[in-house]
């Protein structure tokens, strides 16, 4: 069975706090950045994760230092493993999945 759940992107609640071992997102960060929801979405993920849980982010990568408007326009994000320090979340390691060679615009 498939369940579709809607949420408020400015204050998302995906599940009760601290219940998920793993949260993954695939190529969405540029859309959240365009709409102004990046910080709230990551906060929602971290609230959902158990202590020690894993957040997996897959995103096309822009060259570090690319201006944010260019990242949003292209869909290529200058991803860093230093995300927002929310609640109990601690980044113990960071893996770049499906990494592309830096995009040159």
Secondary structure, DSSP 8 states (H G I E B T S, - for coil): --------TTS---SSTT-EEEEEEES-HHHHHHHT-HHHHHHHHHHHEEEEEEEEEE--BB-TT--HHHHHHHT-B---S-----TT--------TT----B--
